[in-house]
Amino acid sequence: MASQRSPDAVSLRLILVSGKTQDFTFSPSDSAADIAHHVFENWPAGWEEEQVSSPSILRLIFQGRFLHGNVTLGALKLPPGRTTVMHLVARETLPEPNSYGKLPVAPHGST
């Protein structure tokens, strides 16, 4: 994680479901899993009510999509020098890619 501001540093403003926000700075090489771990280890004062038991259940949402753990900030091509907003939620599992909006199909002949 980038501890000091470098030219390629990525500024993130994380928003909880409760509406509370906190700004963090990361390196473009940091992944969603790295960010979740960093936030868990450096849980902000004022977020105590939302504290989770493990970094593995923290999920980032960017532009309406859950970010899988290995996606780096660099891969998202976030603009340097600007703050990018993401949501941070506690969720055990991620939805399968391209699964929302599809209904399960009953086998032929079943009622």
CNS distance restraints for C-alpha pairs under 8 A (distance, minus, plus):
assign (resid   1 and name CA) (resid  25 and name CA) 7.60 0.50 0.50
assign (resid   1 and name CA) (resid  26 and name CA) 5.10 0.50 0.50
assign (resid   1 and name CA) (resid  27 and name CA) 5.69 0.50 0.50
assign (resid   1 and name CA) (resid  30 and name CA) 6.57 0.50 0.50
assign (resid   1 and name CA) (resid  34 and name CA) 7.89 0.50 0.50
assign (resid   1 and name CA) (resid  38 and name CA) 7.75 0.50 0.50
assign (resid   2 and name CA) (resid   6 and name CA) 7.61 0.50 0.50
assign (resid   2 and name CA) (resid   9 and name CA) 6.81 0.50 0.50
assign (resid   2 and name CA) (resid  25 and name CA) 6.30 0.50 0.50
assign (resid   2 and name CA) (resid  26 and name CA) 4.83 0.50 0.50
assign (resid   2 and name CA) (resid  27 and name CA) 5.15 0.50 0.50
assign (resid   3 and name CA) (resid  25 and name CA) 7.20 0.50 0.50
assign (resid   3 and name CA) (resid  26 and name CA) 7.53 0.50 0.50
assign (resid   5 and name CA) (resid   9 and name CA) 5.99 0.50 0.50
assign (resid   5 and name CA) (resid  25 and name CA) 7.49 0.50 0.50
assign (resid   7 and name CA) (resid  80 and name CA) 7.35 0.50 0.50
assign (resid   7 and name CA) (resid  81 and name CA) 7.54 0.50 0.50
assign (resid   8 and name CA) (resid  27 and name CA) 7.00 0.50 0.50
assign (resid   8 and name CA) (resid  28 and name CA) 6.97 0.50 0.50
assign (resid   8 and name CA) (resid  80 and name CA) 5.90 0.50 0.50
assign (resid   8 and name CA) (resid  81 and name CA) 7.78 0.50 0.50
assign (resid   9 and name CA) (resid  25 and name CA) 6.46 0.50 0.50
assign (resid   9 and name CA) (resid  26 and name CA) 5.77 0.50 0.50
assign (resid   9 and name CA) (resid  27 and name CA) 5.08 0.50 0.50
assign (resid   9 and name CA) (resid  28 and name CA) 6.60 0.50 0.50
assign (resid   9 and name CA) (resid  80 and name CA) 6.61 0.50 0.50
assign (resid   9 and name CA) (resid  81 and name CA) 7.50 0.50 0.50
assign (resid  10 and name CA) (resid  25 and name CA) 5.58 0.50 0.50
assign (resid  10 and name CA) (resid  26 and name CA) 5.13 0.50 0.50
assign (resid  10 and name CA) (resid  27 and name CA) 5.85 0.50 0.50
assign (resid  10 and name CA) (resid  28 and name CA) 6.31 0.50 0.50
assign (resid  10 and name CA) (resid  73 and name CA) 7.56 0.50 0.50
assign (resid  10 and name CA) (resid  78 and name CA) 7.29 0.50 0.50
assign (resid  10 and name CA) (resid  79 and name CA) 7.75 0.50 0.50
assign (resid  10 and name CA) (resid  80 and name CA) 6.01 0.50 0.50
assign (resid  10 and name CA) (resid  81 and name CA) 7.22 0.50 0.50
assign (resid  10 and name CA) (resid  82 and name CA) 7.63 0.50 0.50
assign (resid  10 and name CA) (resid  83 and name CA) 7.31 0.50 0.50
assign (resid  10 and name CA) (resid  84 and name CA) 7.86 0.50 0.50
assign (resid  11 and name CA) (resid  23 and name CA) 6.98 0.50 0.50
assign (resid  11 and name CA) (resid  24 and name CA) 5.87 0.50 0.50
assign (resid  11 and name CA) (resid  25 and name CA) 4.53 0.50 0.50
assign (resid  11 and name CA) (resid  26 and name CA) 6.45 0.50 0.50
assign (resid  11 and name CA) (resid  80 and name CA) 7.86 0.50 0.50
assign (resid  11 and name CA) (resid  81 and name CA) 7.40 0.50 0.50
assign (resid  11 and name CA) (resid  82 and name CA) 6.54 0.50 0.50
assign (resid  11 and name CA) (resid  83 and name CA) 4.73 0.50 0.50
assign (resid  11 and name CA) (resid  84 and name CA) 6.18 0.50 0.50
assign (resid  12 and name CA) (resid  23 and name CA) 5.60 0.50 0.50
assign (resid  12 and name CA) (resid  24 and name CA) 5.24 0.50 0.50
assign (resid  12 and name CA) (resid  25 and name CA) 6.11 0.50 0.50
assign (resid  12 and name CA) (resid  26 and name CA) 7.60 0.50 0.50
assign (resid  12 and name CA) (resid  83 and name CA) 5.45 0.50 0.50
assign (resid  12 and name CA) (resid  84 and name CA) 4.89 0.50 0.50
assign (resid  12 and name CA) (resid  85 and name CA) 5.75 0.50 0.50
assign (resid  12 and name CA) (resid  86 and name CA) 6.94 0.50 0.50
assign (resid  13 and name CA) (resid  21 and name CA) 6.48 0.50 0.50
assign (resid  13 and name CA) (resid  22 and name CA) 5.58 0.50 0.50
assign (resid  13 and name CA) (resid  23 and name CA) 4.29 0.50 0.50
assign (resid  13 and name CA) (resid  24 and name CA) 6.35 0.50 0.50
assign (resid  13 and name CA) (resid  83 and name CA) 6.48 0.50 0.50
assign (resid  13 and name CA) (resid  84 and name CA) 6.05 0.50 0.50
assign (resid  13 and name CA) (resid  85 and name CA) 4.72 0.50 0.50
assign (resid  13 and name CA) (resid  86 and name CA) 6.27 0.50 0.50
assign (resid  14 and name CA) (resid  21 and name CA) 5.47 0.50 0.50
assign (resid  14 and name CA) (resid  22 and name CA) 5.46 0.50 0.50
assign (resid  14 and name CA) (resid  23 and name CA) 6.25 0.50 0.50
assign (resid  14 and name CA) (resid  24 and name CA) 7.65 0.50 0.50
assign (resid  14 and name CA) (resid  85 and name CA) 5.99 0.50 0.50
assign (resid  14 and name CA) (resid  86 and name CA) 5.09 0.50 0.50
assign (resid  14 and name CA) (resid  87 and name CA) 5.45 0.50 0.50
assign (resid  14 and name CA) (resid  88 and name CA) 6.00 0.50 0.50
assign (resid  15 and name CA) (resid  19 and name CA) 5.89 0.50 0.50
assign (resid  15 and name CA) (resid  20 and name CA) 5.71 0.50 0.50
assign (resid  15 and name CA) (resid  21 and name CA) 4.49 0.50 0.50
assign (resid  15 and name CA) (resid  22 and name CA) 6.88 0.50 0.50
assign (resid  15 and name CA) (resid  85 and name CA) 7.36 0.50 0.50
assign (resid  15 and name CA) (resid  86 and name CA) 6.29 0.50 0.50
assign (resid  15 and name CA) (resid  87 and name CA) 4.68 0.50 0.50
assign (resid  15 and name CA) (resid  88 and name CA) 5.80 0.50 0.50
assign (resid  16 and name CA) (resid  20 and name CA) 5.40 0.50 0.50
assign (resid  16 and name CA) (resid  21 and name CA) 6.41 0.50 0.50
assign (resid  16 and name CA) (resid  87 and name CA) 6.00 0.50 0.50
assign (resid  16 and name CA) (resid  88 and name CA) 5.28 0.50 0.50
assign (resid  16 and name CA) (resid  89 and name CA) 6.28 0.50 0.50
assign (resid  17 and name CA) (resid  87 and name CA) 7.56 0.50 0.50
assign (resid  17 and name CA) (resid  88 and name CA) 7.43 0.50 0.50
assign (resid  17 and name CA) (resid  89 and name CA) 6.68 0.50 0.50
assign (resid  20 and name CA) (resid  47 and name CA) 7.41 0.50 0.50
assign (resid  22 and name CA) (resid  44 and name CA) 7.35 0.50 0.50
assign (resid  26 and name CA) (resid  30 and name CA) 6.54 0.50 0.50
assign (resid  26 and name CA) (resid  35 and name CA) 7.74 0.50 0.50
assign (resid  27 and name CA) (resid  73 and name CA) 7.44 0.50 0.50
assign (resid  28 and name CA) (resid  72 and name CA) 6.50 0.50 0.50
assign (resid  28 and name CA) (resid  73 and name CA) 4.75 0.50 0.50
assign (resid  28 and name CA) (resid  74 and name CA) 4.26 0.50 0.50
assign (resid  28 and name CA) (resid  75 and name CA) 7.85 0.50 0.50
assign (resid  29 and name CA) (resid  72 and name CA) 5.63 0.50 0.50
assign (resid  29 and name CA) (resid  73 and name CA) 6.31 0.50 0.50
assign (resid  29 and name CA) (resid  74 and name CA) 5.94 0.50 0.50
assign (resid  30 and name CA) (resid  34 and name CA) 5.73 0.50 0.50
assign (resid  30 and name CA) (resid  35 and name CA) 6.73 0.50 0.50
assign (resid  30 and name CA) (resid  72 and name CA) 5.35 0.50 0.50
assign (resid  30 and name CA) (resid  73 and name CA) 6.08 0.50 0.50
assign (resid  30 and name CA) (resid  74 and name CA) 7.84 0.50 0.50
assign (resid  31 and name CA) (resid  35 and name CA) 6.28 0.50 0.50
assign (resid  31 and name CA) (resid  69 and name CA) 6.30 0.50 0.50
assign (resid  31 and name CA) (resid  70 and name CA) 5.41 0.50 0.50
assign (resid  31 and name CA) (resid  71 and name CA) 5.17 0.50 0.50
assign (resid  31 and name CA) (resid  72 and name CA) 3.92 0.50 0.50
assign (resid  31 and name CA) (resid  73 and name CA) 6.18 0.50 0.50
assign (resid  32 and name CA) (resid  36 and name CA) 6.23 0.50 0.50
assign (resid  32 and name CA) (resid  59 and name CA) 7.74 0.50 0.50
assign (resid  32 and name CA) (resid  60 and name CA) 6.80 0.50 0.50
assign (resid  32 and name CA) (resid  67 and name CA) 6.43 0.50 0.50
assign (resid  32 and name CA) (resid  68 and name CA) 6.59 0.50 0.50
assign (resid  32 and name CA) (resid  69 and name CA) 4.74 0.50 0.50
assign (resid  32 and name CA) (resid  70 and name CA) 6.22 0.50 0.50
assign (resid  32 and name CA) (resid  71 and name CA) 5.79 0.50 0.50
assign (resid  32 and name CA) (resid  72 and name CA) 6.24 0.50 0.50
assign (resid  32 and name CA) (resid  73 and name CA) 7.50 0.50 0.50
assign (resid  33 and name CA) (resid  37 and name CA) 6.18 0.50 0.50
assign (resid  33 and name CA) (resid  56 and name CA) 7.63 0.50 0.50
assign (resid  33 and name CA) (resid  68 and name CA) 7.73 0.50 0.50
assign (resid  33 and name CA) (resid  69 and name CA) 4.37 0.50 0.50
assign (resid  33 and name CA) (resid  70 and name CA) 6.48 0.50 0.50
assign (resid  34 and name CA) (resid  38 and name CA) 6.13 0.50 0.50
assign (resid  34 and name CA) (resid  69 and name CA) 7.79 0.50 0.50
assign (resid  35 and name CA) (resid  39 and name CA) 6.09 0.50 0.50
assign (resid  36 and name CA) (resid  40 and name CA) 6.07 0.50 0.50
assign (resid  36 and name CA) (resid  55 and name CA) 5.60 0.50 0.50
assign (resid  36 and name CA) (resid  56 and name CA) 7.34 0.50 0.50
assign (resid  36 and name CA) (resid  58 and name CA) 5.69 0.50 0.50
assign (resid  36 and name CA) (resid  59 and name CA) 6.98 0.50 0.50
assign (resid  36 and name CA) (resid  60 and name CA) 7.77 0.50 0.50
assign (resid  37 and name CA) (resid  41 and name CA) 6.14 0.50 0.50
assign (resid  37 and name CA) (resid  55 and name CA) 5.13 0.50 0.50
assign (resid  37 and name CA) (resid  56 and name CA) 7.61 0.50 0.50
assign (resid  38 and name CA) (resid  42 and name CA) 6.01 0.50 0.50
assign (resid  39 and name CA) (resid  43 and name CA) 5.42 0.50 0.50
assign (resid  39 and name CA) (resid  44 and name CA) 7.81 0.50 0.50
assign (resid  39 and name CA) (resid  55 and name CA) 7.93 0.50 0.50
assign (resid  40 and name CA) (resid  52 and name CA) 7.77 0.50 0.50
assign (resid  40 and name CA) (resid  54 and name CA) 7.30 0.50 0.50
assign (resid  40 and name CA) (resid  55 and name CA) 5.44 0.50 0.50
assign (resid  43 and name CA) (resid  47 and name CA) 7.06 0.50 0.50
assign (resid  43 and name CA) (resid  48 and name CA) 7.93 0.50 0.50
assign (resid  43 and name CA) (resid  51 and name CA) 7.49 0.50 0.50
assign (resid  44 and name CA) (resid  48 and name CA) 7.70 0.50 0.50
assign (resid  47 and name CA) (resid  51 and name CA) 6.50 0.50 0.50
assign (resid  52 and name CA) (resid  57 and name CA) 7.71 0.50 0.50
assign (resid  52 and name CA) (resid  58 and name CA) 7.89 0.50 0.50
assign (resid  52 and name CA) (resid  90 and name CA) 7.23 0.50 0.50
assign (resid  54 and name CA) (resid  58 and name CA) 7.62 0.50 0.50
assign (resid  56 and name CA) (resid  92 and name CA) 7.71 0.50 0.50
assign (resid  57 and name CA) (resid  90 and name CA) 5.29 0.50 0.50
assign (resid  57 and name CA) (resid  91 and name CA) 5.15 0.50 0.50
assign (resid  57 and name CA) (resid  92 and name CA) 4.99 0.50 0.50
assign (resid  57 and name CA) (resid  93 and name CA) 7.53 0.50 0.50
assign (resid  58 and name CA) (resid  88 and name CA) 6.63 0.50 0.50
assign (resid  58 and name CA) (resid  89 and name CA) 5.71 0.50 0.50
assign (resid  58 and name CA) (resid  90 and name CA) 4.68 0.50 0.50
assign (resid  58 and name CA) (resid  91 and name CA) 6.26 0.50 0.50
assign (resid  58 and name CA) (resid  92 and name CA) 7.94 0.50 0.50
assign (resid  59 and name CA) (resid  66 and name CA) 6.83 0.50 0.50
assign (resid  59 and name CA) (resid  67 and name CA) 7.02 0.50 0.50
assign (resid  59 and name CA) (resid  68 and name CA) 7.99 0.50 0.50
assign (resid  59 and name CA) (resid  88 and name CA) 5.65 0.50 0.50
assign (resid  59 and name CA) (resid  89 and name CA) 5.27 0.50 0.50
assign (resid  59 and name CA) (resid  90 and name CA) 6.10 0.50 0.50
assign (resid  59 and name CA) (resid  91 and name CA) 6.44 0.50 0.50
assign (resid  60 and name CA) (resid  66 and name CA) 5.83 0.50 0.50
assign (resid  60 and name CA) (resid  67 and name CA) 5.59 0.50 0.50
assign (resid  60 and name CA) (resid  86 and name CA) 6.45 0.50 0.50
assign (resid  60 and name CA) (resid  87 and name CA) 5.65 0.50 0.50
assign (resid  60 and name CA) (resid  88 and name CA) 4.80 0.50 0.50
assign (resid  60 and name CA) (resid  89 and name CA) 6.55 0.50 0.50
assign (resid  61 and name CA) (resid  65 and name CA) 5.24 0.50 0.50
assign (resid  61 and name CA) (resid  66 and name CA) 4.45 0.50 0.50
assign (resid  61 and name CA) (resid  67 and name CA) 5.93 0.50 0.50
assign (resid  61 and name CA) (resid  86 and name CA) 5.65 0.50 0.50
assign (resid  61 and name CA) (resid  87 and name CA) 4.98 0.50 0.50
assign (resid  61 and name CA) (resid  88 and name CA) 6.43 0.50 0.50
assign (resid  61 and name CA) (resid  89 and name CA) 7.79 0.50 0.50
assign (resid  62 and name CA) (resid  66 and name CA) 6.52 0.50 0.50
assign (resid  62 and name CA) (resid  67 and name CA) 6.89 0.50 0.50
assign (resid  62 and name CA) (resid  85 and name CA) 7.54 0.50 0.50
assign (resid  62 and name CA) (resid  86 and name CA) 5.12 0.50 0.50
assign (resid  62 and name CA) (resid  87 and name CA) 6.73 0.50 0.50
assign (resid  63 and name CA) (resid  86 and name CA) 7.71 0.50 0.50
assign (resid  66 and name CA) (resid  94 and name CA) 7.14 0.50 0.50
assign (resid  67 and name CA) (resid  71 and name CA) 6.51 0.50 0.50
assign (resid  68 and name CA) (resid  94 and name CA) 7.90 0.50 0.50
assign (resid  71 and name CA) (resid  75 and name CA) 6.71 0.50 0.50
assign (resid  71 and name CA) (resid  76 and name CA) 7.86 0.50 0.50
assign (resid  72 and name CA) (resid  76 and name CA) 6.85 0.50 0.50
assign (resid  73 and name CA) (resid  77 and name CA) 6.84 0.50 0.50
assign (resid  73 and name CA) (resid  78 and name CA) 6.78 0.50 0.50
assign (resid  74 and name CA) (resid  78 and name CA) 6.77 0.50 0.50
assign (resid  78 and name CA) (resid  84 and name CA) 7.21 0.50 0.50
assign (resid  79 and name CA) (resid  84 and name CA) 7.92 0.50 0.50
assign (resid  95 and name CA) (resid  99 and name CA) 6.93 0.50 0.50
assign (resid  95 and name CA) (resid 100 and name CA) 7.64 0.50 0.50
assign (resid  96 and name CA) (resid 100 and name CA) 7.90 0.50 0.50
assign (resid 106 and name CA) (resid 110 and name CA) 6.59 0.50 0.50
assign (resid 106 and name CA) (resid 111 and name CA) 7.93 0.50 0.50
